[in-house]
Amino acid sequence: MKLKVLAASIALAVTQLHAQSPAAWETSEYFRSRALDPVNADYAYMRGYTGKGSNIGIVDSGIDMANPEFAKRIIAAKDFTTSGTMNDSVGHGTHVAGIAAAAKNGSGVHGVAFDANLIVAKVTNSQLVLSSTIAAGASWASQAGADVVNVSSNFGLSQALLGAKLIAPGIYATNYTNKTSIAGGQNPAQWAAAVPGNVVLVVAAGNDGTAWSGGLAQMATAVDSAGNLVLGGRMIIAGNWNEQTNKGLGPNSNAAATLCQVMVANVCKDTYKTSDFYLLAPGTGIASTVSTKINKLGLLTMTGTSMAAPVISGGVAIIHQMWPQMTGGNIVKLLLVTANKNLPGYNVNVMGQGMMDLERATRPIGNLGIPTTGRLAGSIAATVQPILLTGGSASTGGLGSIMLVDDFQRDFYTPAKLLTARTKTQEFKPAQASMPYMTRNNYTQFNSYSDKFTASHNGYEVALYKDAESNMLQIDIPVWANTKFVTGMFTEQTTWLGNMTNSFAGGGNNTPSTTYFSGLNFSKDLNYGVNAFGSLMHGITWTSANSANIKNIGTVLSYTWNIGAEYKMAKSSIGAMLYQPVTVYQANADVTAPVGLDSEFNIIQHSRVNLAADIKETRAGLFYKTKNFVAFIEHRQNYQGQYNVSNNAVGFNYSAKF
């Protein structure tokens, strides 16, 4: 169905992290309209975007003002006819509004942007409307705050009117070629004034079954004397995809061929083609809202490019909600670039850029980068190096989420701890991993000690662990039966508790650090050669490590514990141990990282944050050891601070003096 524009009126003024899956949104209400699933609207909803806060202008035959599908969301309405009422006696405007924004309320159907507001301009009481009235309604809707204006009407350009002649695939010369006006005689400059700024204009292609779209559509490619698009690339031509057959355009849908404006030597010299702005959406057999006076069920099925246009307008509202800083031209470009071309018989001259795809449109396009200036404007994204902390026991979780920017300068957010990277050599070194089983002190895990010297007297023990890079001193002092006070210190050459402090761009000042630790170590011999043990220890670390993003790390506080049992034989033993690796619980640092935007779209940077591990890893292992040899197998839960992620490790270590 369509509203026809009378061509007699020629001189007219004619664009963060949800846990649900897409399936959670696929209700009977979702499927009933047939418009939502083909454009993957469920993915936008899954990501938290439903058009909330966006305003859709509907320039049509009015709306059923009392319909609960639009309750409290019609924020402005104006009658441009002589009827004196906004109510829709035709049903077309209410149907179009429902496709764009009917409420998700568990009954009937819901619109693409079911949380968006509506601004309604009534421009006809029938299926006929003057194009000058449409322009006036679009201008008012823009002034009333519309982010997108939907015009589900057009006027046909017949072969007889145009004298169209095919000069190249998808390109026609017409009676308007090399004239001062575009095909159909519209005035793009007047429309640019009527729909100014960043307002996106969505126009139905028309239902005349022609290879080209209707007269209003021809404004999309119009350029000024400097070759710039008069409407600034803020216009989309909506074609009808037949979702019922999934084989091509819907019945009588106008297609995406270009009516050439400038031709030289039988070659079209137009900078832009109609297909550049032509986008498909489902428009065949679409169920949507009408007044119960028209259909007692409050629903009706209609077909036409009129039905495809509000699907796209709803998509514009969703993108605007996600990124209100985007220009209208960039929103249009995004929807066109991300359109689905994997369609049966796809032909750009017929189907334009393909079918709107809200899954692709709501995820990053191109390269992701870290913003390097204070405002989202221009080319400001640097290549992402996903490294803040490498290895070790701290986390960037204290940052919350970090902002990344794609090629469209859209802000996306990822948990900061996902930018905590670890190299394989730091993830697992058998010599380091075996140390807790050898020493019962988890702090020994930060170096691959190659030698050990011990001295004991009356229960006191002093141990010195040495390797090529560092050393560790440990003193065990008996305090009461079966319990020792353990204290000591160790140094690391380039890390602090295993962490290397790098910047987003890589590199950092990773200097030696010193850690002092102390705690209690319990050990008791039981029957049958079994020894039960456990420990609780605390550490204090000083480091001067810093990078471009992380500076001035204060005193680092950490802790660790273990509990286990060991069966001792003549020259060897076997046992089991449950332990928490050394875990940072305080590491306050000055961090410079983008975390969001203020109301003026300036980038917000964090300052002082705690790099403490927000999720604690635990390990359970079995071991066998002799004086110089240990072998173990262990299960690691919440591996590397990732909730419910597990990892298994097997290793052994042998050391001997010669």
C-alpha positions as a printed Julia matrix, in Angstrom:
658×3 Matrix{Float64}:
   0.0     0.0     0.0
   1.16    3.57   -0.56
   0.09    7.17   -0.4
   0.4     8.8    -3.79
   1.94   12.22   -4.14
   0.28   14.41   -6.73
   2.98   15.4    -9.21
   1.03   18.54  -10.1
   2.62   20.28   -7.15
   6.07   20.45   -8.71
   7.41   23.68   -7.17
   7.51   22.33   -3.63
  10.0    22.13   -0.83
  10.68   18.86   -1.32
  21.64    8.89   10.83
  28.42   -1.33   26.25
  28.28   -5.4    28.38
  23.82   -7.57   27.94
  23.82  -11.09   29.16
  20.74  -12.19   27.2
  20.89  -14.05   23.92
  18.98  -12.99   20.78
  16.57  -15.88   21.35
  15.33  -14.19   24.54
  13.72  -11.51   22.36
  12.17  -13.85   19.81
   8.62  -13.88   21.12
   5.38  -14.37   19.2
   5.01  -10.59   19.31
   8.44  -10.31   17.69
   7.67  -12.69   14.84
   4.07  -11.67   14.14
   4.85   -8.56   12.1
   7.35  -10.38    9.82
   9.45   -7.2     9.75
  11.88   -7.75   12.64
  13.65  -11.06   12.19
  14.92  -10.46    8.63
  16.79   -7.34    9.83
  18.18   -9.09   12.95
  16.52   -6.66   15.33
  16.91   -9.17   18.18
  20.68   -8.56   18.21
  20.18   -4.84   18.75
  17.79   -5.6    21.62
  20.25   -8.1    23.1
  22.86   -5.32   23.14
  20.48   -3.03   24.98
  19.22   -0.81   22.18
  15.5    -0.34   21.54
  15.31    3.26   20.29
  14.8     4.74   23.75
  15.33    8.49   23.7
  15.15    8.73   19.91
  12.34   10.57   18.13
  10.75    9.24   14.93
   8.81   11.65   12.77
   5.85   10.05   10.96
   4.57   12.19    8.08
   1.43   10.34    7.01
  -2.34   10.04    7.4
  -2.34   10.66   11.16
  -2.38    8.12   13.97
  -4.81    6.4    16.3
  -4.09    8.7    19.23
  -5.81    6.43   21.79
  -4.0     3.28   20.75
  -2.19    1.76   23.77
   0.69    0.78   21.48
   1.76    4.45   21.5
   0.74    5.45   25.02
   2.81    8.34   26.44
   5.19    8.23   23.48
   3.49   10.62   21.04
   5.36   13.71   22.15
   4.11   16.03   19.41
   1.33   15.93   16.82
   0.04   18.41   14.24
  -2.72   18.27   11.66
  -1.82   19.76    8.26
  -5.25   18.93    6.79
  -8.63   20.5     7.29
  -9.96   17.56    9.33
  -9.28   19.16   12.7
  -8.23   15.83   14.23
  -5.12   13.68   14.32
  -7.08   10.44   14.17
  -6.27    8.22   11.22
  -9.33    7.33    9.16
  -7.18    5.67    6.46
  -5.16    3.4     8.75
  -1.96    3.91    6.81
  -0.27    6.28    9.26
  -1.09    4.13   12.29
   0.21    1.05   10.48
   3.45    2.81    9.54
   3.9     4.15   13.1
   3.36    0.65   14.49
   6.05   -0.86   12.29
   8.49    1.77   13.5
   7.61    1.98   17.19
   4.61   -0.05   18.45
   5.16   -0.96   22.11
   6.56   -4.26   23.31
   3.69   -5.11   25.64
   3.05   -8.8    25.05
   0.17   -8.37   22.64
  -0.18   -7.8    18.92
   3.12   -6.77   17.37
   5.94   -4.52   18.44
   7.89   -2.05   16.36
  11.55   -2.04   15.41
  12.32    0.75   17.89
   9.62   -0.08   20.41
  10.89    2.4    23.02
  11.23    5.38   20.65
   9.05    8.48   20.8
   6.81    9.58   17.95
   6.32   12.98   16.35
   3.31   12.77   14.05
   2.41   15.11   11.2
  -0.95   14.38    9.58
  -0.77   15.4     5.93
  -3.77   13.62    4.34
  -7.22   12.18    4.99
  -7.03    9.87    2.01
  -4.51    8.01   -0.12
  -3.59   11.23   -1.95
  -1.37   13.99   -0.66
   0.36   17.05   -2.07
   4.15   16.89   -1.98
   4.19   20.46   -0.67
   2.15   19.31    2.34
   4.57   16.43    2.94
   7.47   18.88    2.91
   5.69   21.14    5.4
   4.99   18.18    7.68
   8.6    16.98    7.47
   9.85   20.49    8.27
   7.61   20.74   11.33
   8.6    17.27   12.55
  12.27   18.23   12.25
  11.71   21.4    14.23
   9.8    19.4    16.85
  12.9    17.28   17.48
  12.69   14.31   15.12
  15.94   12.42   14.64
  14.52   10.64   11.6
  11.58   11.62    9.41
   9.65    8.81    7.75
   7.84    9.55    4.49
   5.97    6.44    3.37
   4.8     8.05    0.14
   6.13    8.96   -3.28
   4.94    9.81   -6.75
   5.6     7.66   -9.77
   7.89    8.48  -12.67
   6.49    6.68  -15.66
   8.31    5.68  -18.81
   6.16    8.1   -20.75
   6.99   11.0   -18.42
  10.7    10.28  -18.38
  11.4     9.03  -21.85
  13.87    6.75  -20.11
  16.6     5.09  -22.18
  18.99    2.46  -20.82
  22.56    3.61  -21.49
  24.45    1.25  -19.11
  23.47   -1.47  -16.63
  21.18    0.17  -14.1
  21.56    3.68  -15.61
  18.96    5.52  -17.67
  19.04    8.79  -19.57
  15.78   10.77  -19.31
  14.15   13.96  -20.48
  15.66   15.57  -17.36
  19.26   14.57  -18.19
  21.55   17.59  -18.63
  18.72   19.88  -17.51
  18.71   22.16  -14.47
  16.26   20.02  -12.49
  16.3    16.43  -11.31
  13.9    13.78  -12.58
  10.45   14.65  -11.27
  11.32   18.31  -10.81
  11.83   18.27   -7.04
  13.87   20.98   -5.3
  16.5    19.27   -3.08
  17.65   22.61   -1.6
  14.16   23.26   -0.23
  14.11   19.78    1.32
  17.56   20.33    2.83
  16.18   23.45    4.47
  13.05   21.61    5.62
  14.99   18.67    7.09
  18.17   20.35    8.38
  21.08   19.47   10.62
  21.47   15.77   11.33
  17.89   14.69   10.69
  17.74   11.54    8.54
  15.07   11.39    5.84
  13.67    7.95    4.91
  11.49    7.89    1.81
   9.59    4.93    0.34
  10.88    4.0    -3.11
   7.35    3.71   -4.49
   5.21    0.87   -5.82
   5.07    1.42   -9.58
   7.15   -1.62  -10.51
   9.71    0.52  -12.33
  13.46   -0.09  -12.46
  13.91    3.32  -10.85
  12.42    4.83   -7.71
   9.84    7.62   -7.4
  10.39   11.35   -7.68
  11.14   12.11   -4.04
  13.88    9.46   -4.09
  15.78   11.3    -6.8
  16.84   13.98   -4.3
  19.22   11.56   -2.55
  21.87   11.89   -5.29
  21.41   15.59   -6.11
  24.61   17.64   -5.84
  25.33   21.37   -5.76
  27.7    23.3    -8.0
  30.67   22.13   -5.91
  29.69   18.48   -6.28
  28.47   18.09   -2.7
  25.29   16.2    -1.86
  22.56   18.75   -1.27
  20.99   16.62    1.48
  24.41   15.76    2.88
  24.0    12.0     2.47
  21.2    12.02    5.08
  18.6    10.28    2.93
  17.67    6.61    2.52
  15.43    5.21   -0.2
  13.44    2.26    1.17
  12.82   -0.72   -1.11
  10.44   -3.58   -0.34
  12.05   -7.0     0.22
   9.66   -9.92   -0.12
  10.31  -11.76    3.12
   7.57  -14.26    2.33
   9.33  -15.7    -0.72
  12.86  -14.5     0.13
  13.57  -14.31   -3.58
  13.61  -10.62   -4.45
  11.69   -7.37   -4.33
   8.13   -7.33   -3.12
   5.18   -6.84   -5.48
   5.58   -3.7    -7.61
   8.46   -2.32   -5.52
  10.43    0.26   -7.42
  14.09   -0.69   -7.79
  17.44    1.05   -7.49
  18.37    2.07  -11.03
  19.84    5.55  -11.56
  18.16    8.29  -13.62
  21.23   10.07  -14.91
  21.44   13.81  -14.27
  24.64   14.6   -16.18
  25.68   12.67  -19.29
  28.66   13.31  -21.59
  29.18   11.35  -24.8
  26.54    8.83  -23.77
  28.37    8.21  -20.45
  26.71    9.13  -17.13
  28.96   11.44  -15.11
  26.89   11.51  -11.92
  29.02   11.39   -8.78
  26.46    9.24   -6.97
  24.04    6.51   -8.01
  20.56    5.9    -6.63
  21.74    2.46   -5.53
  24.22    4.17   -3.17
  21.28    5.24   -0.98
  18.84    2.41   -1.65
  18.24    0.04    1.26
  15.9    -2.92    1.51
  13.65   -3.86    4.41
  10.73   -6.31    4.7
   7.58   -4.75    3.23
   5.45   -7.66    2.04
   2.59   -8.94    4.18
   3.62   -6.89    7.21
   1.24   -6.97   10.17
   0.97   -3.81   12.23
  -1.37   -1.62   14.24
  -4.56    0.03   13.04
  -7.57    1.46   14.81
 -10.15   -1.07   15.94
 -12.6     0.95   13.83
 -10.72   -0.29   10.78
 -10.13   -3.82   12.07
 -11.62   -5.02   15.33
  -8.41   -6.93   16.18
  -6.39   -3.7    15.97
  -4.05   -5.36   13.45
  -3.91   -5.37    9.68
  -1.53   -6.76    7.05
  -0.29   -4.39    4.36
   2.3    -4.55    1.58
   4.46   -1.9    -0.05
   7.54    0.23    0.24
   5.44    2.23    2.71
   5.92   -0.7     5.1
   9.66   -1.04    4.4
  10.4     2.63    5.16
   9.39    2.58    8.87
  11.48   -0.56    9.41
  14.49    1.49    8.34
  13.35    4.53   10.33
  13.21    2.31   13.41
  16.75    1.17   12.62
  17.89    4.8    12.44
  16.32    5.4    15.87
  18.21    2.43   17.33
  21.54    3.65   15.95
  20.83    7.17   17.19
  20.13    5.81   20.68
  23.42    3.95   20.68
  25.51    6.82   19.37
  23.72   10.19   19.63
  26.98   11.89   18.67
  26.84   10.44   15.15
  25.9    12.76   12.32
  22.86   11.92   10.24
  25.09   11.28    7.24
  27.2     8.86    9.22
  24.14    6.96   10.45
  22.96    6.57    6.87
  26.41    5.48    5.76
  26.59    2.94    8.59
  23.26    1.31    7.71
  24.22    1.17    4.03
  27.73   -0.2     4.63
  26.5    -2.9     6.99
  23.56   -4.01    4.85
  23.26   -7.7     3.99
  24.06   -8.4     0.34
  23.83  -12.16    0.75
  20.44  -12.21   -0.94
  19.17  -14.53   -3.67
  19.86  -12.98   -7.06
  21.47   -9.9    -5.54
  21.96   -7.1    -8.05
  23.12   -3.69   -6.9
  21.12   -1.94   -9.62
  17.94   -3.61   -8.35
  18.53   -4.12   -4.62
  20.9    -1.25   -3.88
  23.08   -1.88   -0.85
  21.02   -4.88    0.29
  18.91   -5.55    3.38
  19.28   -3.53    6.57
  21.11   -5.66    9.17
  20.94   -4.43   12.77
  23.29   -7.17   13.97
  26.16   -5.86   11.84
  25.17   -2.23   12.37
  25.35   -2.52   16.16
  28.78   -4.12   16.35
  32.16   -2.53   15.56
  33.03   -1.89   11.94
  36.65   -1.87   10.8
  39.45   -1.41   13.32
  38.92   -0.79   17.01
  41.17    1.74   18.65
  41.76    3.7    21.85
  40.72    7.37   21.52
  43.78    9.58   21.78
  42.14   13.01   22.04
  39.59   14.52   24.34
  36.64   14.46   21.96
  35.02   12.09   19.47
  35.75   14.02   16.3
  37.91   13.21   13.32
  40.42   10.39   13.06
  41.41    9.91   16.67
  41.7     6.17   17.15
  45.11    4.61   17.75
  45.66    0.91   17.17
  44.67   -1.09   20.22
  47.42   -2.99   21.98
  45.35   -4.98   24.5
  47.92   -4.82   27.27
  47.73   -2.96   30.53
  49.08   -5.6    32.86
  50.98   -8.62   31.6
  51.06  -11.76   33.71
  50.89  -11.8    37.46
  48.18  -11.37   40.03
  46.63   -7.94   39.51
  43.71   -6.92   37.31
  42.43   -3.92   35.4
  38.97   -4.71   36.72
  39.09   -1.61   38.93
  38.76    0.44   35.77
  35.36   -1.02   34.98
  34.95   -0.67   31.23
  37.27    0.94   28.71
  36.04    2.76   25.65
  37.1     1.69   22.18
  36.26    3.47   18.93
  35.56    1.93   15.53
  35.99    3.35   12.03
  32.71    5.25   12.42
  33.98    6.93   15.61
  31.37    5.0    17.59
  32.15    4.25   21.21
  32.08    0.63   22.35
  32.95   -0.66   25.81
  34.82   -3.72   26.95
  35.58   -4.83   30.52
  38.98   -3.41   31.33
  40.19   -6.73   32.71
  39.9    -8.18   29.2
  42.81   -5.9    28.34
  44.91   -7.72   30.95
  47.05   -9.86   28.69
  49.49  -12.64   29.6
  52.22  -14.12   27.49
  52.57  -17.88   27.32
  55.95  -17.86   28.99
  54.46  -16.03   31.94
  51.32  -18.13   32.04
  53.14  -21.38   32.75
  56.68  -22.1    33.8
  56.97  -25.57   35.36
  59.77  -24.53   37.7
  57.67  -21.66   39.06
  54.44  -23.63   39.16
  56.08  -26.4    41.19
  57.42  -24.12   43.92
  54.3   -24.03   46.16
  54.42  -27.84   46.38
  58.13  -27.78   47.25
  58.1   -24.89   49.74
  54.47  -24.53   50.91
  55.01  -20.8    50.36
  53.13  -19.39   47.37
  55.33  -16.3    47.21
  58.17  -18.5    45.95
  56.26  -18.82   42.68
  57.5   -15.53   41.27
  60.96  -16.8    40.37
  62.34  -20.01   38.85
  64.79  -20.6    41.64
  67.74  -22.72   40.54
  69.38  -23.16   43.92
  68.5   -23.21   47.6
  70.62  -22.86   50.74
  69.18  -23.68   54.16
  70.4   -23.56   57.73
  68.45  -24.86   60.78
  68.92  -24.64   64.55
  66.4   -25.51   67.28
  63.47  -25.22   64.9
  64.64  -21.94   63.37
  65.32  -22.13   59.68
  66.81  -19.67   57.23
  66.45  -20.35   53.51
  67.98  -18.47   50.58
  66.58  -19.15   47.12
  68.66  -17.97   44.18
  68.29  -17.86   40.43
  69.86  -16.02   37.51
  67.74  -12.9    38.02
  66.84  -12.61   41.66
  66.92  -14.05   45.15
  64.61  -14.66   48.07
  65.29  -14.82   51.77
  62.91  -16.72   54.06
  63.06  -17.15   57.83
  60.91  -19.67   59.72
  60.5   -19.02   63.46
  58.61  -21.45   65.75
  55.94  -19.63   67.77
  53.93  -22.46   69.28
  53.29  -26.14   68.75
  53.08  -27.05   65.05
  53.08  -23.38   63.98
  55.83  -21.21   62.56
  56.01  -17.52   61.82
  57.32  -17.1    58.28
  58.85  -13.87   57.01
  61.15  -12.84   54.23
  61.66  -10.79   51.12
  62.39  -11.21   47.44
  63.04   -9.06   44.4
  61.89   -9.18   40.81
  63.9    -7.6    38.02
  61.19   -6.47   35.59
  57.87   -7.29   37.26
  55.9    -6.67   40.44
  54.22   -9.85   41.65
  54.49  -11.08   38.08
  52.86   -8.0    36.53
  54.43   -5.94   33.77
  52.92   -2.47   33.45
  52.48   -1.6    29.8
  50.47    1.02   27.94
  47.84    0.59   25.26
  50.47    1.3    22.64
  52.92   -1.13   24.24
  56.01   -0.47   26.32
  56.52    0.72   29.85
  59.13    1.38   32.51
  59.3    -2.03   34.19
  61.86   -1.71   36.96
  62.89   -4.03   39.82
  60.44   -4.43   42.68
  60.81   -5.62   46.26
  58.26   -7.64   48.21
  58.24   -8.33   51.95
  56.01  -11.15   53.14
  55.04  -12.68   56.45
  52.49  -15.11   57.81
  51.8   -18.31   59.7
  52.62  -21.82   58.54
  50.86  -24.71   60.28
  52.08  -28.31   60.04
  51.03  -31.36   62.1
  51.96  -35.03   61.75
  48.96  -37.32   61.95
  48.69  -41.1    61.98
  50.04  -43.38   59.28
  52.7   -40.97   58.06
  50.24  -38.26   57.04
  51.15  -34.62   57.58
  48.46  -31.91   57.46
  49.54  -28.37   56.64
  48.25  -24.91   55.86
  49.4   -21.31   55.66
  48.11  -17.75   55.48
  50.49  -15.08   54.28
  50.52  -11.38   53.48
  52.82   -9.3    51.29
  53.82   -5.67   50.76
  55.39   -4.69   47.45
  57.09   -1.5    46.29
  57.53   -0.8    42.61
  58.36    2.19   40.43
  56.95    0.59   37.28
  54.86    2.88   35.08
  53.69    3.41   31.52
  51.84    6.01   29.5
  48.54    4.76   30.94
  49.47    3.51   34.42
  51.6     5.63   36.74
  52.4     6.12   40.42
  51.48    2.69   41.68
  51.27    2.97   45.43
  52.06    0.36   48.04
  50.86   -3.0    46.71
  49.18   -5.3    49.22
  48.64   -9.01   48.56
  47.78  -12.25   50.31
  47.73  -16.0    49.73
  46.78  -19.21   51.52
  47.01  -22.96   51.17
  45.79  -26.11   52.88
  46.73  -29.7    52.21
  47.96  -33.1    53.31
  51.09  -35.09   52.49
  51.84  -38.8    52.95
  55.52  -39.31   53.68
  57.4   -42.4    52.64
  61.07  -43.3    53.14
  62.52  -41.09   50.39
  59.49  -39.53   48.78
  55.98  -38.32   49.47
  52.66  -37.77   47.77
  50.0   -35.25   48.64
  47.22  -32.89   47.71
  46.99  -29.14   48.13
  44.3   -26.5    47.65
  45.59  -22.94   47.41
  44.95  -19.42   46.22
  47.88  -17.95   44.32
  49.23  -14.63   45.5
  46.4   -12.15   44.92
  46.65   -8.36   44.88
  43.93   -6.67   46.92
  45.31   -3.13   46.84
  47.33   -1.44   44.13
  46.16    2.13   43.74
  47.47    3.77   40.6
  46.93    6.8    38.39
  45.33    5.42   35.24
  44.63    7.38   32.09
  42.1     5.49   29.99
  38.88    6.44   28.17
  35.84    5.19   30.06
  32.92    7.18   28.65
  31.52   10.42   27.26
  30.0    13.42   28.96
  26.94   15.27   27.69
  29.09   17.2    25.21
  30.72   13.98   23.96
  34.04   14.83   25.58
  35.96   11.72   26.6
  36.0    10.97   30.33
  39.33    9.68   31.66
  39.73    7.72   34.9
  42.33    8.88   37.4
  43.04    6.99   40.65
  41.87    3.37   40.56
  42.59    0.11   42.37
  44.22   -2.58   40.22
  43.17   -5.28   42.69
  42.06   -8.64   41.36
  38.27   -8.62   41.42
  37.91  -12.38   40.83
  40.12  -14.77   42.82
  41.71  -17.81   41.24
  42.01  -21.05   43.21
  44.06  -24.15   42.4
  43.76  -27.76   43.5
  46.7   -30.08   42.87
  48.16  -33.52   43.43
  51.92  -33.85   43.78
  54.77  -36.34   44.15
  58.16  -35.22   45.36
  61.59  -36.31   46.51
  64.49  -34.22   47.76
  65.34  -32.9    44.31
  62.27  -33.7    42.25
  58.59  -32.7    42.18
  55.82  -33.6    39.74
  52.3   -32.22   39.94
  48.95  -31.95   38.23
  46.53  -29.18   39.15
  43.15  -27.74   38.25
  42.82  -23.95   38.16
  39.41  -22.36   38.68
  38.57  -18.74   37.75
  41.73  -18.92   35.7
  43.53  -15.57   35.33
  40.66  -13.78   37.06
  38.03  -14.93   34.56
  34.88  -16.07   36.31
  34.11  -19.78   35.89
  36.96  -20.31   33.4
  39.08  -23.36   34.22
  42.53  -24.54   33.21
  44.6   -27.65   33.92
  48.37  -27.81   34.31
  50.87  -30.67   34.53
  54.57  -30.24   35.21
  57.69  -31.4    36.98
  60.95  -29.91   38.15
  64.3   -31.54   38.95
  67.27  -29.8    40.5
  70.53  -31.18   41.78
  73.96  -29.95   42.77
  77.08  -31.34   41.12
